[in-house]
């Protein structure tokens, strides 16, 4: 991740700052509690920066494919379904 050259002076003016009332706030980038009046770190990003200017992607997801196959229910429960009484949906149990 690269640091951006911006004019953000304090944490409260950063995109990643989430206010939590009088207790200060939370830095979503670092995952730590911060005070809004603290000097902004080098990872600070302006709140209204364009999407293409924000930051470099950190994680690249692999593009694996998933193969889905049909499952034969008789193969899963052969004894329960092989009973003719259990196979009939219209059988009334008394």
The first five atom37 places (N, CA, C, CB, O) and aatype in JSON, in Angstrom:
{
  "aatype": [20, 20, 20, 20, 20, 20, 20, 20, 20, 20, 20, 20, 20, 20, 20, 20, 20, 20, 20, 20, 20, 20, 20, 20, 20, 20, 20, 20, 20, 20, 20, 20, 20, 20, 20, 20, 20, 20, 20, 20, 20, 20, 20, 20, 20, 20, 20, 20, 20, 20, 20, 20, 20, 20, 20, 20, 20, 20, 20, 20, 20, 20, 20, 20, 20, 20, 20, 20, 20, 20, 20, 20, 20, 20, 20, 20, 20, 20, 20, 20, 20, 20, 20, 20, 20, 20, 20, 20, 20, 20, 20, 20, 20, 20],
  "atom_mask": [
    [1, 1, 1, 1, 1],
    [1, 1, 1, 1, 1],
    [1, 1, 1, 1, 1],
    [1, 1, 1, 1, 1],
    [1, 1, 1, 1, 1],
    [1, 1, 1, 1, 1],
    [1, 1, 1, 1, 1],
    [1, 1, 1, 1, 1],
    [1, 1, 1, 1, 1],
    [1, 1, 1, 1, 1],
    [1, 1, 1, 1, 1],
    [1, 1, 1, 1, 1],
    [1, 1, 1, 1, 1],
    [1, 1, 1, 1, 1],
    [1, 1, 1, 1, 1],
    [1, 1, 1, 1, 1],
    [1, 1, 1, 1, 1],
    [1, 1, 1, 1, 1],
    [1, 1, 1, 1, 1],
    [1, 1, 1, 1, 1],
    [1, 1, 1, 1, 1],
    [1, 1, 1, 1, 1],
    [1, 1, 1, 1, 1],
    [1, 1, 1, 1, 1],
    [1, 1, 1, 1, 1],
    [1, 1, 1, 1, 1],
    [1, 1, 1, 1, 1],
    [1, 1, 1, 1, 1],
    [1, 1, 1, 1, 1],
    [1, 1, 1, 1, 1],
    [1, 1, 1, 1, 1],
    [1, 1, 1, 1, 1],
    [1, 1, 1, 1, 1],
    [1, 1, 1, 1, 1],
    [1, 1, 1, 1, 1],
    [1, 1, 1, 1, 1],
    [1, 1, 1, 1, 1],
    [1, 1, 1, 1, 1],
    [1, 1, 1, 1, 1],
    [1, 1, 1, 1, 1],
    [1, 1, 1, 1, 1],
    [1, 1, 1, 1, 1],
    [1, 1, 1, 1, 1],
    [1, 1, 1, 1, 1],
    [1, 1, 1, 1, 1],
    [1, 1, 1, 1, 1],
    [1, 1, 1, 1, 1],
    [1, 1, 1, 1, 1],
    [1, 1, 1, 1, 1],
    [1, 1, 1, 1, 1],
    [1, 1, 1, 1, 1],
    [1, 1, 1, 1, 1],
    [1, 1, 1, 1, 1],
    [1, 1, 1, 1, 1],
    [1, 1, 1, 1, 1],
    [1, 1, 1, 1, 1],
    [1, 1, 1, 1, 1],
    [1, 1, 1, 1, 1],
    [1, 1, 1, 1, 1],
    [1, 1, 1, 1, 1],
    [1, 1, 1, 1, 1],
    [1, 1, 1, 1, 1],
    [1, 1, 1, 1, 1],
    [1, 1, 1, 1, 1],
    [1, 1, 1, 1, 1],
    [1, 1, 1, 1, 1],
    [1, 1, 1, 1, 1],
    [1, 1, 1, 1, 1],
    [1, 1, 1, 1, 1],
    [1, 1, 1, 1, 1],
    [1, 1, 1, 1, 1],
    [1, 1, 1, 1, 1],
    [1, 1, 1, 1, 1],
    [1, 1, 1, 1, 1],
    [1, 1, 1, 1, 1],
    [1, 1, 1, 1, 1],
    [1, 1, 1, 1, 1],
    [1, 1, 1, 1, 1],
    [1, 1, 1, 1, 1],
    [1, 1, 1, 1, 1],
    [1, 1, 1, 1, 1],
    [1, 1, 1, 1, 1],
    [1, 1, 1, 1, 1],
    [1, 1, 1, 1, 1],
    [1, 1, 1, 1, 1],
    [1, 1, 1, 1, 1],
    [1, 1, 1, 1, 1],
    [1, 1, 1, 1, 1],
    [1, 1, 1, 1, 1],
    [1, 1, 1, 1, 1],
    [1, 1, 1, 1, 1],
    [1, 1, 1, 1, 1],
    [1, 1, 1, 1, 1],
    [1, 1, 1, 1, 1]
  ],
  "atom_positions": [
    [[0.85, -1.17, 0.0], [0.0, 0.0, 0.0], [0.89, 1.23, 0.0], [-0.96, 0.0, 1.22], [1.92, 1.26, 0.68]],
    [[0.52, 2.22, -0.74], [1.35, 3.41, -0.8], [0.67, 4.54, -0.03], [1.6, 3.82, -2.26], [-0.55, 4.63, 0.02]],
    [[1.46, 5.38, 0.56], [0.93, 6.55, 1.26], [0.59, 7.61, 0.24], [1.95, 7.09, 2.31], [1.28, 7.77, -0.76]],
    [[-0.48, 8.34, 0.49], [-0.88, 9.39, -0.43], [-0.38, 10.73, 0.09], [-2.41, 9.41, -0.62], [-0.31, 10.95, 1.29]],
    [[-0.05, 11.6, -0.82], [0.34, 12.95, -0.44], [-0.91, 13.8, -0.4], [1.4, 13.53, -1.43], [-1.42, 14.23, -1.43]],
    [[-1.4, 14.05, 0.79], [-2.62, 14.82, 0.92], [-2.46, 15.84, 2.03], [-3.83, 13.91, 1.19], [-1.45, 15.86, 2.73]],
    [[-3.44, 16.67, 2.18], [-3.38, 17.74, 3.17], [-4.28, 17.47, 4.36], [-3.75, 19.06, 2.53], [-4.79, 18.41, 4.97]],
    [[-4.5, 16.22, 4.7], [-5.33, 15.89, 5.85], [-4.53, 16.19, 7.11], [-5.79, 14.39, 5.81], [-3.43, 15.67, 7.29]],
    [[-5.09, 17.03, 7.97], [-4.36, 17.44, 9.16], [-4.66, 16.58, 10.38], [-4.66, 18.86, 9.47], [-3.8, 16.44, 11.25]],
    [[-5.86, 16.01, 10.46], [-6.21, 15.23, 11.64], [-7.0, 13.99, 11.25], [-7.01, 16.08, 12.64], [-7.5, 13.88, 10.14]],
    [[-7.11, 13.05, 12.19], [-7.81, 11.79, 11.95], [-9.26, 12.0, 11.55], [-7.74, 10.91, 13.19], [-9.79, 11.26, 10.72]],
    [[-9.93, 12.99, 12.13], [-11.36, 13.16, 11.86], [-11.66, 13.54, 10.41], [-11.93, 14.23, 12.77], [-12.8, 13.43, 9.97]],
    [[-10.65, 13.96, 9.66], [-10.84, 14.33, 8.25], [-10.45, 13.21, 7.3], [-10.04, 15.58, 7.93], [-10.39, 13.41, 6.08]],
    [[-10.18, 12.02, 7.83], [-9.74, 10.88, 7.02], [-10.94, 10.03, 6.62], [-8.71, 10.03, 7.78], [-11.92, 9.96, 7.35]],
    [[-10.85, 9.39, 5.47], [-11.88, 8.49, 4.97], [-12.11, 7.32, 5.92], [-11.52, 7.97, 3.59], [-13.24, 6.84, 6.05]],
    [[-11.07, 6.85, 6.58], [-11.16, 5.66, 7.42], [-11.59, 5.96, 8.85], [-9.84, 4.97, 7.43], [-11.74, 5.03, 9.64]],
    [[-11.8, 7.21, 9.21], [-12.2, 7.58, 10.57], [-13.7, 7.38, 10.73], [-11.81, 9.04, 10.89], [-14.49, 7.89, 9.94]],
    [[-14.09, 6.64, 11.78], [-15.5, 6.43, 12.09], [-15.75, 6.99, 13.49], [-15.89, 4.9, 12.01], [-15.23, 6.47, 14.48]],
    [[-16.55, 8.03, 13.56], [-16.83, 8.69, 14.83], [-17.62, 7.79, 15.76], [-17.59, 9.99, 14.6], [-18.51, 7.06, 15.33]],
    [[-17.27, 7.85, 17.06], [-17.99, 7.08, 18.08], [-18.42, 8.01, 19.21], [-17.11, 5.93, 18.62], [-18.22, 7.69, 20.39]],
    [[-18.99, 9.13, 18.86], [-19.49, 10.08, 19.86], [-18.38, 10.79, 20.59], [-20.36, 9.36, 20.86], [-17.37, 11.17, 19.99]],
    [[-18.56, 10.98, 21.89], [-17.58, 11.72, 22.69], [-16.32, 10.92, 22.99], [-18.2, 12.16, 23.98], [-15.33, 11.47, 23.47]],
    [[-16.35, 9.64, 22.71], [-15.2, 8.8, 23.02], [-14.09, 8.94, 21.98], [-15.62, 7.35, 23.13], [-13.02, 8.37, 22.16]],
    [[-14.32, 9.64, 20.92], [-13.34, 9.73, 19.84], [-13.84, 8.98, 18.64], [-11.98, 9.18, 20.28], [-14.93, 9.27, 18.13]],
    [[-13.07, 8.03, 18.17], [-13.49, 7.29, 16.99], [-12.64, 6.05, 16.78], [-13.43, 8.16, 15.77], [-11.82, 5.68, 17.63]],
    [[-12.85, 5.43, 15.65], [-12.16, 4.19, 15.3], [-11.52, 4.36, 13.93], [-13.14, 2.96, 15.31], [-12.16, 4.85, 13.0]],
    [[-10.26, 3.98, 13.81], [-9.59, 3.97, 12.51], [-9.88, 2.63, 11.85], [-8.04, 4.22, 12.65], [-9.42, 1.6, 12.33]],
    [[-10.64, 2.65, 10.76], [-11.01, 1.42, 10.07], [-9.83, 0.82, 9.3], [-12.17, 1.68, 9.12], [-9.82, -0.37, 9.02]],
    [[-8.85, 1.64, 8.97], [-7.67, 1.16, 8.25], [-6.75, 0.37, 9.17], [-6.91, 2.33, 7.62], [-6.23, -0.68, 8.8]],
    [[-6.54, 0.88, 10.39], [-5.63, 0.23, 11.33], [-6.35, -0.63, 12.35], [-4.81, 1.27, 12.05], [-5.73, -1.48, 13.0]],
    [[-7.67, -0.42, 12.51], [-8.44, -1.2, 13.46], [-8.16, -0.84, 14.91], [-8.18, -2.65, 13.26], [-8.18, -1.71, 15.78]],
    [[-7.89, 0.43, 15.17], [-7.57, 0.88, 16.53], [-8.4, 2.1, 16.89], [-6.06, 1.2, 16.65], [-8.83, 2.84, 16.01]],
    [[-8.64, 2.32, 18.2], [-9.33, 3.54, 18.61], [-8.41, 4.75, 18.47], [-9.83, 3.42, 20.07], [-7.21, 4.67, 18.75]],
    [[-8.97, 5.87, 18.02], [-8.2, 7.1, 17.84], [-9.04, 8.29, 18.3], [-7.77, 7.28, 16.35], [-10.26, 8.19, 18.44]],
    [[-8.37, 9.4, 18.53], [-9.04, 10.66, 18.82], [-9.1, 11.46, 17.52], [-8.31, 11.47, 19.96], [-8.13, 11.47, 16.76]],
    [[-10.2, 12.13, 17.28], [-10.35, 12.89, 16.05], [-9.36, 14.02, 15.91], [-11.73, 13.44, 15.96], [-9.05, 14.45, 14.79]],
    [[-8.85, 14.52, 17.03], [-7.93, 15.65, 17.0], [-6.48, 15.23, 16.78], [-8.03, 16.43, 18.28], [-5.61, 16.08, 16.6]],
    [[-6.2, 13.93, 16.78], [-4.83, 13.47, 16.57], [-4.35, 13.81, 15.17], [-4.72, 11.97, 16.81], [-5.14, 13.9, 14.23]],
    [[-3.03, 14.0, 15.04], [-2.44, 14.26, 13.73], [-2.63, 13.03, 12.85], [-0.92, 14.62, 13.87], [-2.43, 11.9, 13.3]],
    [[-3.02, 13.23, 11.62], [-3.28, 12.12, 10.7], [-1.99, 11.37, 10.37], [-3.93, 12.64, 9.4], [-0.91, 11.95, 10.29]],
    [[-2.13, 10.06, 10.18], [-0.98, 9.22, 9.85], [-0.69, 9.28, 8.34], [-1.22, 7.74, 10.3], [-1.41, 9.95, 7.6]],
    [[0.34, 8.59, 7.92], [0.72, 8.62, 6.5], [-0.24, 7.82, 5.62], [2.13, 8.09, 6.33], [-0.16, 7.91, 4.39]],
    [[-1.14, 7.02, 6.22], [-2.11, 6.24, 5.44], [-3.43, 6.98, 5.25], [-2.38, 4.92, 6.12], [-4.36, 6.43, 4.66]],
    [[-3.52, 8.21, 5.72], [-4.76, 8.98, 5.64], [-5.17, 9.23, 4.2], [-4.61, 10.31, 6.38], [-4.33, 9.48, 3.33]],
    [[-6.48, 9.15, 3.95], [-7.05, 9.36, 2.63], [-8.18, 10.37, 2.77], [-7.56, 8.01, 1.99], [-8.99, 10.24, 3.69]],
    [[-8.26, 11.37, 1.89], [-9.36, 12.33, 1.97], [-10.71, 11.63, 1.83], [-9.21, 13.41, 0.88], [-10.8, 10.64, 1.1]],
    [[-11.75, 12.11, 2.52], [-13.05, 11.42, 2.5], [-13.74, 11.41, 1.14], [-13.95, 12.05, 3.5], [-14.56, 10.53, 0.9]],
    [[-13.45, 12.35, 0.26], [-14.16, 12.43, -1.02], [-13.21, 12.23, -2.2], [-14.86, 13.76, -1.15], [-13.42, 12.81, -3.26]],
    [[-12.19, 11.42, -2.02], [-11.25, 11.15, -3.1], [-11.93, 10.24, -4.13], [-9.94, 10.48, -2.55], [-12.79, 9.44, -3.79]],
    [[-11.54, 10.37, -5.38], [-12.1, 9.53, -6.44], [-11.73, 8.07, -6.19], [-11.6, 9.98, -7.83], [-10.7, 7.78, -5.6]],
    [[-12.58, 7.17, -6.64], [-12.37, 5.74, -6.4], [-11.04, 5.26, -6.99], [-13.52, 4.92, -6.98], [-10.38, 4.41, -6.4]],
    [[-10.64, 5.79, -8.14], [-9.41, 5.33, -8.78], [-8.17, 5.91, -8.11], [-9.42, 5.69, -10.25], [-7.06, 5.43, -8.37]],
    [[-8.33, 6.93, -7.25], [-7.2, 7.53, -6.56], [-7.0, 6.98, -5.15], [-7.38, 9.01, -6.49], [-5.97, 7.25, -4.53]],
    [[-7.95, 6.22, -4.63], [-7.92, 5.81, -3.22], [-6.63, 5.11, -2.82], [-9.08, 4.91, -2.93], [-5.8, 5.69, -2.13]],
    [[-6.47, 3.89, -3.25], [-5.3, 3.12, -2.85], [-5.14, 1.93, -3.78], [-5.43, 2.65, -1.4], [-6.05, 1.54, -4.5]],
    [[-3.94, 1.37, -3.74], [-3.65, 0.19, -4.55], [-4.33, -1.03, -3.94], [-2.12, -0.03, -4.67], [-4.46, -1.1, -2.72]],
    [[-4.76, -1.98, -4.75], [-5.36, -3.19, -4.18], [-4.32, -3.97, -3.39], [-5.96, -4.08, -5.3], [-3.19, -4.17, -3.85]],
    [[-4.69, -4.42, -2.21], [-3.78, -5.13, -1.34], [-3.86, -6.63, -1.6], [-4.08, -4.82, 0.12], [-2.83, -7.32, -1.61]],
    [[-5.05, -7.14, -1.8], [-5.26, -8.57, -1.96], [-5.82, -8.84, -3.34], [-6.2, -9.12, -0.86], [-6.78, -8.2, -3.77]],
    [[-5.22, -9.77, -4.03], [-5.75, -10.21, -5.32], [-6.4, -11.57, -5.11], [-4.64, -10.26, -6.42], [-5.74, -12.5, -4.65]],
    [[-7.66, -11.68, -5.43], [-8.37, -12.94, -5.25], [-8.07, -13.87, -6.41], [-9.88, -12.7, -5.12], [-8.04, -13.46, -7.57]],
    [[-7.85, -15.12, -6.09], [-7.62, -16.09, -7.16], [-8.94, -16.4, -7.84], [-6.96, -17.38, -6.6], [-10.0, -16.35, -7.22]],
    [[-8.87, -16.72, -9.1], [-10.08, -16.99, -9.88], [-10.21, -18.49, -10.1], [-10.05, -16.23, -11.22], [-10.02, -18.97, -11.22]],
    [[-10.53, -19.2, -9.05], [-10.75, -20.64, -9.15], [-12.19, -20.91, -9.53], [-10.4, -21.35, -7.82], [-13.1, -20.17, -9.14]],
    [[-12.4, -21.96, -10.3], [-13.76, -22.33, -10.66], [-14.21, -23.47, -9.77], [-13.86, -22.72, -12.14], [-13.4, -24.3, -9.34]],
    [[-15.48, -23.51, -9.51], [-16.06, -24.55, -8.68], [-16.93, -25.43, -9.57], [-16.89, -23.95, -7.5], [-17.77, -24.94, -10.32]],
    [[-16.72, -26.74, -9.47], [-17.5, -27.67, -10.27], [-18.58, -28.27, -9.38], [-16.6, -28.78, -10.89], [-18.29, -28.79, -8.3]],
    [[-19.82, -28.18, -9.83], [-20.94, -28.72, -9.07], [-21.49, -29.91, -9.83], [-22.05, -27.64, -8.85], [-21.78, -29.84, -11.02]],
    [[-21.61, -31.01, -9.12], [-22.14, -32.22, -9.73], [-23.43, -32.62, -9.03], [-21.1, -33.38, -9.66], [-23.62, -32.35, -7.85]],
    [[-24.31, -33.27, -9.78], [-25.56, -33.76, -9.2], [-25.26, -34.96, -8.31], [-26.58, -34.14, -10.31], [-24.38, -35.77, -8.61]],
    [[-26.0, -35.05, -7.21], [-25.8, -36.14, -6.26], [-27.0, -37.07, -6.33], [-25.61, -35.6, -4.82], [-28.14, -36.62, -6.34]],
    [[-26.73, -38.36, -6.37], [-27.78, -39.37, -6.39], [-28.23, -39.62, -4.96], [-27.28, -40.7, -7.07], [-27.43, -40.09, -4.15]],
    [[-29.5, -39.32, -4.61], [-29.95, -39.52, -3.23], [-29.92, -40.98, -2.81], [-31.35, -38.97, -3.07], [-29.79, -41.26, -1.62]],
    [[-30.05, -41.91, -3.75], [-29.99, -43.33, -3.4], [-28.59, -43.71, -2.92], [-30.39, -44.19, -4.6], [-28.43, -44.62, -2.11]],
    [[-27.59, -43.01, -3.43], [-26.23, -43.3, -3.0], [-25.97, -42.8, -1.58], [-25.23, -42.67, -3.97], [-25.15, -43.36, -0.86]],
    [[-26.67, -41.74, -1.18], [-26.48, -41.19, 0.16], [-27.18, -42.02, 1.23], [-26.97, -39.77, 0.21], [-26.6, -42.28, 2.28]],
    [[-28.42, -42.43, 0.97], [-29.22, -43.16, 1.95], [-29.82, -44.41, 1.31], [-30.33, -42.25, 2.52], [-31.03, -44.46, 1.12]],
    [[-29.02, -45.4, 0.98], [-29.55, -46.56, 0.25], [-30.53, -47.4, 1.06], [-28.41, -47.43, -0.2], [-31.47, -47.94, 0.49]],
    [[-30.35, -47.52, 2.37], [-31.23, -48.4, 3.14], [-32.59, -47.76, 3.38], [-30.6, -48.74, 4.48], [-33.6, -48.46, 3.35]],
    [[-32.65, -46.48, 3.61], [-33.92, -45.81, 3.9], [-34.8, -45.75, 2.66], [-33.69, -44.41, 4.44], [-36.02, -45.93, 2.77]],
    [[-34.23, -45.51, 1.5], [-35.03, -45.34, 0.3], [-35.34, -46.69, -0.35], [-34.32, -44.43, -0.69], [-36.28, -46.79, -1.14]],
    [[-34.57, -47.71, -0.05], [-34.85, -49.01, -0.65], [-36.07, -49.68, -0.03], [-33.64, -49.92, -0.51], [-36.6, -50.62, -0.61]],
    [[-36.51, -49.23, 1.13], [-37.73, -49.77, 1.76], [-38.93, -49.27, 0.96], [-37.83, -49.34, 3.28], [-39.12, -48.06, 0.88]],
    [[-39.75, -50.14, 0.37], [-40.88, -49.71, -0.47], [-41.9, -48.89, 0.3], [-41.55, -50.9, -1.09], [-42.57, -48.04, -0.29]],
    [[-42.06, -49.13, 1.6], [-43.03, -48.35, 2.38], [-42.6, -46.9, 2.52], [-43.21, -48.97, 3.76], [-43.45, -46.01, 2.58]],
    [[-41.31, -46.64, 2.58], [-40.82, -45.28, 2.73], [-40.81, -44.52, 1.41], [-39.44, -45.28, 3.33], [-40.82, -43.29, 1.41]],
    [[-40.78, -45.22, 0.29], [-40.72, -44.56, -1.02], [-42.04, -43.98, -1.44], [-40.25, -45.53, -2.05], [-42.06, -43.02, -2.22]],
    [[-43.13, -44.5, -0.98], [-44.45, -44.04, -1.41], [-44.82, -42.75, -0.68], [-45.51, -45.13, -1.17], [-44.93, -42.75, 0.55]],
    [[-45.02, -41.65, -1.41], [-45.39, -40.4, -0.74], [-46.84, -40.4, -0.28], [-45.15, -39.23, -1.66], [-47.22, -39.53, 0.5]],
    [[-47.65, -41.35, -0.75], [-49.08, -41.35, -0.42], [-49.43, -42.35, 0.69], [-49.88, -41.67, -1.65], [-50.6, -42.5, 1.02]],
    [[-48.45, -43.01, 1.25], [-48.73, -44.0, 2.29], [-49.13, -43.27, 3.57], [-47.49, -44.91, 2.54], [-48.44, -42.36, 4.01]],
    [[-50.24, -43.67, 4.14], [-50.74, -43.08, 5.38], [-50.33, -43.97, 6.53], [-52.29, -42.88, 5.34], [-50.61, -45.17, 6.55]],
    [[-49.65, -43.36, 7.49], [-49.21, -44.11, 8.66], [-50.27, -43.96, 9.74], [-47.82, -43.63, 9.17], [-50.67, -42.84, 10.07]],
    [[-50.73, -45.1, 10.3], [-51.77, -45.05, 11.34], [-51.21, -45.47, 12.67], [-52.95, -45.94, 10.97], [-51.93, -45.49, 13.66]]
  ]
}
